[in-house]
Every structure is written in C-alpha cells, then in structure tokens.
Amino acid sequence: MFTSVLMIEKALTSADVEFVTTLHGDEPVRFHLLLQPRGDQADRLLRALDDVALGEIDQVAREAETPEGEEALAPAEQALEVSLTALHQAGCEAGGRLIEDHPLDALKALVDEISADEVIVLTDPHYVEEFFHRDWASRARHRVGVPVLKLFSHSKA
C-alpha cells in the first residue's frame, strides 16, 4: 500500500478527491491529512497580494471577514472531517490532524512517523510565495526526504 501525506488548507472537493485518489492508478493508497488553520493577520497581506495577482480585487476587501487564529480552529476541524469522510467514501484509508506548530516541522515529523512514500501539497495558487519559493511544496522538497508533488485545488477557498 502506498502512503501519502496530503497537506491541505481547506476541505477537499469531490474533484480534489477524485484527483488525488486516481494518481496511483489501481494501487491502494493510505492518506494522512495535515490541515493548516488560517494564520494570523501577518498572513493577510500575502493572501491579499495573491488575490490582486489573480485579479480578484473583491476578495481583498473580504479578507478581514475570514476567521483567523483561534477563531479558525472550528472551521478547520470541520474541513478536516469533511475531507476525511470524502476519502473514506472513495474507498481510501485516511486519517488526519490539524497542524498545531510550524507546518514544515509537522510535515517532517509525520513523514518520519508513518514512513510516507510521498507528500502531496494541495492548495490554491499562492503566487507571491511561489515566486520566492517560500510556499509549502518548495520548502518541503528540501526537508522531508520523499518526493513532493504540488497540485492546485479545484475550487477557491
């Protein structure tokens, strides 16, 4: 059985589930999800710049409405449960947890703990971070010791 760590930042859509569950053909895959709750205000500027880069100016004004920090934990837990349920319904073994400390530290620890075969980072585009190679996938490639695949989710957060 193939073991994948799947880093996400929101609930998986049905298209996301179909996408990740068909990557390895008929080989069974066990998924371990890591979900990062929304960060604090420091992350808001990067998200706003991404919105501008994508031409979604109306989203910039709505950034203040999105729960962050402690307020983001309940929505993150719900997104994790929705994602696990969707993977189970697709016939996959899956477990998951919220990231409570630094995302890359949590990723490295989980990869080592479960002897993962790969990491899949499934996010919305983050053009500013990607340009400077500061996104999760770029940074993880130098830390985890297994292949890292970066995929874009099939809907906006």
C-alpha positions as CSV (number, residue, x, y, z in Angstrom):
1,M,0.0,0.0,0.0
2,F,1.2,3.5,-0.9
3,T,1.3,6.0,1.9
4,S,0.7,9.7,1.1
5,V,0.8,12.7,3.3
6,L,-1.7,15.2,1.9
7,M,-1.3,18.8,3.1
8,I,-4.4,20.9,2.6
9,E,-5.7,24.3,3.6
10,K,-9.4,23.8,3.1
11,A,-11.9,21.0,2.7
12,L,-11.4,18.7,-0.3
13,T,-13.9,19.0,-3.1
14,S,-15.2,15.9,-4.9
15,A,-13.0,16.9,-7.8
16,D,-10.0,17.0,-5.4
17,V,-10.8,13.6,-4.0
18,E,-11.1,12.1,-7.5
19,F,-7.8,13.7,-8.5
20,V,-5.7,12.5,-5.6
21,T,-7.3,9.1,-5.4
22,T,-6.5,8.3,-9.0
23,L,-2.9,9.5,-9.1
24,H,-1.6,5.9,-8.5
25,G,-4.0,4.0,-10.7
26,D,-5.3,0.9,-9.1
27,E,-2.7,0.8,-6.3
28,P,-4.3,1.3,-2.9
29,V,-3.3,4.5,-1.1
30,R,-3.5,5.4,2.6
31,F,-3.8,9.2,3.1
32,H,-2.7,11.1,6.2
33,L,-4.1,14.6,6.0
34,L,-2.5,17.7,7.5
35,L,-4.7,20.8,7.5
36,Q,-3.3,24.2,8.4
37,P,-5.9,26.5,10.0
38,R,-5.9,30.1,8.7
39,G,-3.0,32.0,10.2
40,D,-3.0,35.3,11.9
41,Q,-3.0,38.9,10.5
42,A,0.5,38.6,9.2
43,D,-0.7,36.2,6.5
44,R,-3.4,38.5,5.4
45,L,-1.1,40.7,3.3
46,L,0.2,37.7,1.3
47,R,-3.4,36.5,0.7
48,A,-4.4,40.0,-0.4
49,L,-1.4,40.1,-2.8
50,D,-2.4,36.7,-4.2
51,D,-5.9,38.0,-4.7
52,V,-4.7,41.0,-6.6
53,A,-2.4,38.8,-8.7
54,L,-5.3,36.6,-9.6
55,G,-7.4,39.7,-10.5
56,E,-9.8,39.0,-7.6
57,I,-9.9,42.5,-6.2
58,D,-13.3,42.0,-4.5
59,Q,-11.6,39.2,-2.4
60,V,-9.1,41.6,-0.9
61,A,-11.9,43.5,0.8
62,R,-13.3,40.3,2.2
63,E,-10.1,39.1,3.8
64,A,-11.0,40.8,7.1
65,E,-14.2,38.7,7.3
66,T,-12.3,35.3,7.3
67,P,-11.7,33.8,10.8
68,E,-8.1,33.6,11.8
69,G,-6.0,32.3,14.7
70,E,-8.1,30.7,17.5
71,E,-11.4,31.5,15.6
72,A,-10.2,29.5,12.7
73,L,-9.8,26.2,14.6
74,A,-13.5,25.1,14.5
75,P,-13.8,25.7,10.7
76,A,-10.5,23.9,10.2
77,E,-11.7,20.9,12.2
78,Q,-14.9,20.8,10.2
79,A,-12.9,21.0,6.9
80,L,-10.7,18.1,8.1
81,E,-13.7,15.9,9.0
82,V,-15.4,16.7,5.6
83,S,-12.2,15.7,3.8
84,L,-11.7,12.5,5.7
85,T,-15.3,11.5,5.1
86,A,-14.9,12.1,1.4
87,L,-11.8,10.0,1.2
88,H,-13.4,7.2,3.2
89,Q,-16.4,7.3,0.9
90,A,-14.0,7.0,-2.1
91,G,-12.7,3.7,-0.5
92,C,-9.4,5.0,0.9
93,E,-7.9,4.6,4.3
94,A,-7.4,8.1,5.7
95,G,-6.5,9.8,9.0
96,G,-5.6,13.4,9.7
97,R,-4.9,16.1,12.1
98,L,-4.6,19.9,12.3
99,I,-1.2,21.5,12.2
100,E,-0.6,23.0,15.6
101,D,3.0,24.1,15.2
102,H,5.1,25.1,12.2
103,P,3.7,23.4,9.1
104,L,7.1,22.1,7.8
105,D,8.0,20.7,11.2
106,A,4.7,19.0,11.5
107,L,5.1,17.6,7.9
108,K,8.6,16.3,8.5
109,A,7.5,14.6,11.8
110,L,4.5,12.9,10.2
111,V,6.5,11.7,7.1
112,D,9.1,10.2,9.5
113,E,6.4,8.8,11.9
114,I,4.4,6.9,9.2
115,S,7.3,6.3,6.7
116,A,5.4,8.1,4.0
117,D,6.2,7.4,0.3
118,E,5.3,10.9,-0.8
119,V,3.9,14.3,0.1
120,I,1.1,15.9,-1.9
121,V,0.6,19.7,-1.3
122,L,-2.9,20.6,-2.5
123,T,-3.5,24.4,-2.2
124,D,-4.9,27.4,-4.0
125,P,-2.3,29.3,-6.0
126,H,-0.1,31.5,-3.8
127,Y,1.8,33.4,-6.4
128,V,3.9,35.6,-4.1
129,E,5.1,32.7,-2.0
130,E,5.7,30.6,-5.1
131,F,7.7,33.3,-6.9
132,F,10.1,33.4,-4.0
133,H,10.0,29.6,-3.4
134,R,8.5,30.1,0.1
135,D,5.4,28.0,-0.5
136,W,5.0,24.7,1.4
137,A,5.9,22.5,-1.5
138,S,9.1,24.3,-2.4
139,R,10.3,24.4,1.2
140,A,9.2,20.8,1.9
141,R,11.3,19.4,-1.0
142,H,14.4,20.3,1.0
143,R,13.2,18.9,4.3
144,V,11.2,15.7,4.1
145,G,13.3,13.2,2.2
146,V,10.5,11.9,0.0
147,P,9.0,13.2,-3.3
148,V,6.8,16.3,-3.0
149,L,4.0,16.8,-5.5
150,K,2.3,20.2,-5.7
151,L,-1.3,20.3,-7.0
152,F,-3.8,23.1,-7.2
153,S,-7.2,22.5,-5.6
154,H,-10.3,22.6,-7.8
155,S,-12.1,25.5,-6.2
156,K,-11.4,28.7,-4.4
157,A,-11.3,28.8,-0.6
